[in-house]
Amino acid sequence: MPLDRRDFLKLGPAAMAVSAASGRESAAQPQPASSLPFAAPPIPLVRIGMVGIGLQGGSHLENFLKIPGCRVTAVCDVRDVRTTWASQQITAAGHPAPAVYTRGPRDFARLCDTEDLDLVFTATPWEWHVPVMLAAMKAGKHAATEVPAAMTLEDCWALVETAEKTRRHAVMMENCNYDRPEMMAFHMVRKGVFGEIVHAEGGYLHDLRAIKFEKQDEGLWRRAWSMKIDGNPYPTHGLGPIANCLDINRGDRFDYLVSMSGPSRGLHDWAREHFPADAPERKERYTLGDVNTSLIKTARGKTVMVQHCTNLPRPYSRIHVVQGTKGMFQGYPHRAYIEGRGKEHQWQDWTTLRDEFDHPLWRELEAKAAGAGHGGMDYIEDYRLVKCLREGLPTDMTVYDAAALSAVVDLSIRSTGARARAVDVPDFTRGGWKATPPLDLVTV
Ligand SMILES: NC(=O)c1ccc[n+]([C@@H]2O[C@H](COP(=O)([O-])OP(=O)(O)OC[C@H]3O[C@@H](n4cnc5c(N)ncnc54)[C@H](O)[C@@H]3O)[C@@H](O)[C@H]2O)c1
């Protein structure tokens, strides 16, 4: 009997490696994806239902209230204090009060089935992203999610298959694609300043120990993931911007990955230093290695390093190295080296190159983005989503990007658990990456 894809996934990385070599995985897939990124008919006024209005969902809501051409007409959260807050924000902005859904963790399904919406936007904890996205698309709505889109390969495929079947957008809202230094580096790549890009590095290196132990917000769910997996649970902030520079799913694709973690110490130490001996936190057993490092090889032979480190004391960094045959960009602090310009062997601070290479989106939207979440990049991200839906354009990130970047969660876990064995990255585009044009410099 031929294996269907889900049986196939259950067999794990070894089967994938064998099967990829024999071409069996692709034989089990449906039709190849179209080479043109999906675009839906234009929507003059985008009606949005928001699911999960915590810290990040609240910040997106504030953006949508400022962006022309959209309305938040329904809100859903398991905590009615948050839907009440959201309703107040919406009416204070002069819009009609939204429909409210607060009947528990699956009430988003009622929102998707009942409301007349164009887009369902979820900023729930990781485990809820896929259920909300699937319910939205099956009810005929476009779907957008906070990062990562999915935590398993199976769920990555479910997003791809459902988006294709329902012909709806499934967008992963990777805000780091829109930060000013990353966008400037992308602009420089598109102008050919760094030559051919051959290597890139990214990561999420952020001391989250205090946040993970809070009795509210992310403390209620994020630490739990540190007790059940070892790998990289949050790869997309680092991968998103470099995937654009490397034309992932648009001329190249992630081919295979190796990953390994060091020991898990940070959360144990924090619990010992901050909680009394009989506190339940002191009995928790963490599995997530404090530093996880993955290497990815692309089909065109390029290399990517992506790292995760959220349990140790350290300054914030997303690394952001983009290296080519004529120079490179490196983040934290942001700087560039361009052969033949500036002093040999010395970095140029990125601000000295901004007049020439600042991304047009930042030039035009800087004032409007001022004060919005994460230095303004979240506003620019939300602005682009609404604009693409209103004008019937392909979204900047496709469902294939959501799947390829999020798949690194599951693949890093599999490789870490198998002595860093190489695991194949599924081709979610089913060959479509070869003919899909590169992402252009998007505009206002
Ligand atoms: N892109 C970024 O920079 C960034 C920053 C922070 C968080 N995030 C992402 O945003 C998401 C939410 O993170 P957060 O910091 O806002 O967490 P949070 O805990 O503050 O918010 C989550 C919200 O979802 C609600 N919720 C939980 N389960 C629900 C369900 N089944 N149905 C409806 N509502 C539900 C909670 O009550 C809460 O209000 C996560 O995916 C996280 O990774 C992204």
The ligand as an SDF file (V2000), in Angstrom:
LIG
                    3D

 44 48  0  0  0  0  0  0  0  0999 V2000
    6.1600   38.6710   16.8290 N   0  0  0  0  0  0  0  0  0  0  0  0
    6.5530   39.0460   18.0410 C   0  0  0  0  0  0  0  0  0  0  0  0
    7.4540   39.8680   18.2150 O   0  0  0  0  0  0  0  0  0  0  0  0
    5.8700   38.4770   19.2160 C   0  0  0  0  0  0  0  0  0  0  0  0
    5.9920   39.0340   20.4950 C   0  0  0  0  0  0  0  0  0  0  0  0
    5.2770   38.4700   21.5340 C   0  0  0  0  0  0  0  0  0  0  0  0
    4.4790   37.3770   21.3170 C   0  0  0  0  0  0  0  0  0  0  0  0
    4.3800   36.8500   20.0620 N   0  0  0  0  0  0  0  0  0  0  0  0
    3.5080   35.7080   19.7800 C   0  0  0  0  0  0  0  0  0  0  0  0
    2.1640   36.1110   20.0140 O   0  0  0  0  0  0  0  0  0  0  0  0
    1.4310   35.0230   20.5420 C   0  0  0  0  0  0  0  0  0  0  0  0
    0.8320   35.4500   21.8680 C   0  0  0  0  0  0  0  0  0  0  0  0
    1.8370   35.8870   22.7310 O   0  0  0  0  0  0  0  0  0  0  0  0
    1.5510   36.9840   23.8580 P   0  0  0  0  0  0  0  0  0  0  0  0
    2.8570   37.4730   24.3350 O   0  0  0  0  0  0  0  0  0  0  0  0
    0.5620   37.9600   23.3880 O   0  0  0  0  0  0  0  0  0  0  0  0
    0.9260   36.0380   24.9660 O   0  0  0  0  0  0  0  0  0  0  0  0
   -0.2520   36.3930   26.0020 P   0  0  0  0  0  0  0  0  0  0  0  0
   -0.2780   35.2650   26.9420 O   0  0  0  0  0  0  0  0  0  0  0  0
   -0.0570   37.7840   26.5120 O   0  0  0  0  0  0  0  0  0  0  0  0
   -1.5500   36.4060   25.0880 O   0  0  0  0  0  0  0  0  0  0  0  0
   -2.2230   35.2540   24.6620 C   0  0  0  0  0  0  0  0  0  0  0  0
   -3.7010   35.5610   24.7070 C   0  0  0  0  0  0  0  0  0  0  0  0
   -4.4260   34.4730   24.1510 O   0  0  0  0  0  0  0  0  0  0  0  0
   -5.5210   34.1850   25.0170 C   0  0  0  0  0  0  0  0  0  0  0  0
   -5.8820   32.7960   24.7580 N   0  0  0  0  0  0  0  0  0  0  0  0
   -5.2580   31.6690   25.1880 C   0  0  0  0  0  0  0  0  0  0  0  0
   -5.8680   30.5850   24.6740 N   0  0  0  0  0  0  0  0  0  0  0  0
   -6.9070   31.0350   23.9160 C   0  0  0  0  0  0  0  0  0  0  0  0
   -7.8990   30.3920   23.1420 C   0  0  0  0  0  0  0  0  0  0  0  0
   -7.9330   29.0660   23.0080 N   0  0  0  0  0  0  0  0  0  0  0  0
   -8.8250   31.1510   22.5220 N   0  0  0  0  0  0  0  0  0  0  0  0
   -8.7990   32.5040   22.6440 C   0  0  0  0  0  0  0  0  0  0  0  0
   -7.8650   33.1660   23.3630 N   0  0  0  0  0  0  0  0  0  0  0  0
   -6.9310   32.4300   23.9860 C   0  0  0  0  0  0  0  0  0  0  0  0
   -5.0330   34.4840   26.4040 C   0  0  0  0  0  0  0  0  0  0  0  0
   -6.0740   34.7060   27.3190 O   0  0  0  0  0  0  0  0  0  0  0  0
   -4.2120   35.7540   26.1330 C   0  0  0  0  0  0  0  0  0  0  0  0
   -5.0040   36.9130   26.2100 O   0  0  0  0  0  0  0  0  0  0  0  0
    2.4160   33.8710   20.6430 C   0  0  0  0  0  0  0  0  0  0  0  0
    2.3230   33.1010   19.4910 O   0  0  0  0  0  0  0  0  0  0  0  0
    3.7730   34.5450   20.6870 C   0  0  0  0  0  0  0  0  0  0  0  0
    4.8020   33.7250   20.1760 O   0  0  0  0  0  0  0  0  0  0  0  0
    5.0560   37.3790   19.0280 C   0  0  0  0  0  0  0  0  0  0  0  0
  1  2  1  0
  2  3  2  0
  2  4  1  0
  4  5  1  0
  4 44  2  0
  5  6  2  0
  6  7  1  0
  7  8  2  0
  8  9  1  0
  8 44  1  0
  9 10  1  0
  9 42  1  0
 10 11  1  0
 11 12  1  0
 11 40  1  0
 12 13  1  0
 13 14  1  0
 14 15  2  0
 14 16  1  0
 14 17  1  0
 17 18  1  0
 18 19  2  0
 18 20  1  0
 18 21  1  0
 21 22  1  0
 22 23  1  0
 23 24  1  0
 23 38  1  0
 24 25  1  0
 25 26  1  0
 25 36  1  0
 26 27  1  0
 26 35  1  0
 27 28  2  0
 28 29  1  0
 29 30  1  0
 29 35  2  0
 30 31  1  0
 30 32  2  0
 32 33  1  0
 33 34  2  0
 34 35  1  0
 36 37  1  0
 36 38  1  0
 38 39  1  0
 40 41  1  0
 40 42  1  0
 42 43  1  0
M  CHG  2   8   1  16  -1
M  END
$$$$
